[in-house]
Amino acid sequence: MTNDATFDRALSASWLSTRWGVDTVRINAMRRAGELLAVRPPGTTDWRYPAWQFDAGGALRPEVRRVLDLARSRGLDGDGLNEFLQRRSGMTGRSRLLDELLAGRVDHVEAALSRG
């Protein structure tokens, strides 16, 4: 259930590598370890890193790190977490859990993630 906007505003490993001054091998290791969220557009083998997880300076946002850590402890991989974040935040309304995370309501997202 990954929406097209996830891919439209996503960065490549090579872009992150250049921005951070580290090898793409390190970027991919971080993805495999659950330290960065990455998704694959349908029909490709390339991993893309949604831009929303980074701050204006290109660093991983602290609230995203918290959610990634919790997701990893719950056995959720990147695709699973991305799908989870696309869910509606509540019974009514149109906001997604991702919208809540980006609005700084990380406790709400963590509580939902803990409930499964």
C-alpha positions in Angstrom: 0.0 0.0 0.0 2.9 2.4 -0.6 1.6 5.6 -2.2 3.2 7.2 -5.1 4.3 10.2 -3.0 6.6 7.9 -1.1 8.6 7.3 -4.3 8.2 10.8 -5.7 10.0 12.3 -2.7 12.6 9.7 -2.1 16.4 9.8 -2.2 18.8 7.3 -3.7 21.6 5.6 -1.7 24.1 7.4 -3.9 22.5 10.8 -3.1 22.7 10.0 0.7 26.2 8.7 0.2 27.3 12.0 -1.3 25.4 14.1 1.2 26.8 12.3 4.2 30.2 11.6 2.9 30.0 7.8 3.4 30.1 4.9 1.1 26.8 3.5 -0.3 27.8 0.2 1.4 27.3 2.0 4.7 24.0 3.4 3.6 22.8 -0.1 2.6 24.1 -1.6 5.9 22.0 1.0 7.8 19.0 0.1 5.7 19.4 -3.6 6.4 19.9 -2.9 10.2 16.7 -0.9 10.3 18.5 2.4 10.9 17.0 4.0 7.8 13.6 3.4 6.1 13.9 2.4 2.5 11.3 1.2 0.0 11.5 -0.2 -3.5 9.3 1.2 -6.3 7.3 -1.6 -8.0 9.3 -3.3 -10.7 12.7 -2.1 -9.6 15.6 -3.4 -7.6 16.7 0.1 -6.3 16.1 1.1 -2.8 14.7 4.6 -2.2 14.9 6.5 1.1 11.8 8.7 1.7 12.9 12.3 2.2 10.5 12.9 5.1 12.7 10.9 7.4 15.5 13.5 7.1 15.7 17.1 8.5 16.6 20.1 6.5 20.3 19.4 7.1 20.0 15.9 5.7 20.3 14.1 9.1 17.8 11.4 10.3 15.1 13.1 12.3 15.3 12.0 16.0 11.6 11.1 16.1 12.0 8.9 13.1 14.9 7.2 14.8 12.6 6.4 17.8 10.0 4.9 15.5 12.6 2.9 13.5 14.0 1.5 16.8 10.6 0.5 18.0 9.6 -1.0 14.7 12.9 -3.0 14.6 12.2 -4.3 18.2 8.8 -5.4 17.0 10.2 -7.3 14.1 8.9 -4.9 11.4 11.0 -4.4 8.3 11.1 -1.3 6.2 8.2 -2.3 3.9 6.1 -3.2 6.9 6.8 0.0 8.7 6.1 2.1 5.5 2.8 0.3 5.1 2.0 0.8 8.8 2.7 4.5 8.5 0.2 4.8 5.6 -2.6 3.6 7.9 -5.2 6.1 9.1 -4.4 7.6 12.4 -7.9 7.1 13.9 -11.3 5.8 13.2 -12.4 9.1 11.8 -10.5 11.7 9.9 -8.1 11.4 7.0 -4.7 11.8 8.6 -2.2 8.9 8.4 0.2 7.8 11.1 2.9 9.3 8.9 1.2 12.6 9.1 1.1 12.3 12.9 4.8 11.5 13.0 5.7 14.5 10.8 3.5 16.7 13.0 5.6 15.7 16.0 3.1 13.4 17.6 5.6 10.6 17.9 4.1 9.3 21.1 0.8 8.6 19.2 2.7 6.7 16.5 4.7 4.7 19.0 1.5 3.8 20.9 -0.1 2.6 17.7 3.0 0.7 16.7 3.1 -1.0 20.2 -0.5 -2.1 19.8 0.3 -3.6 16.4 
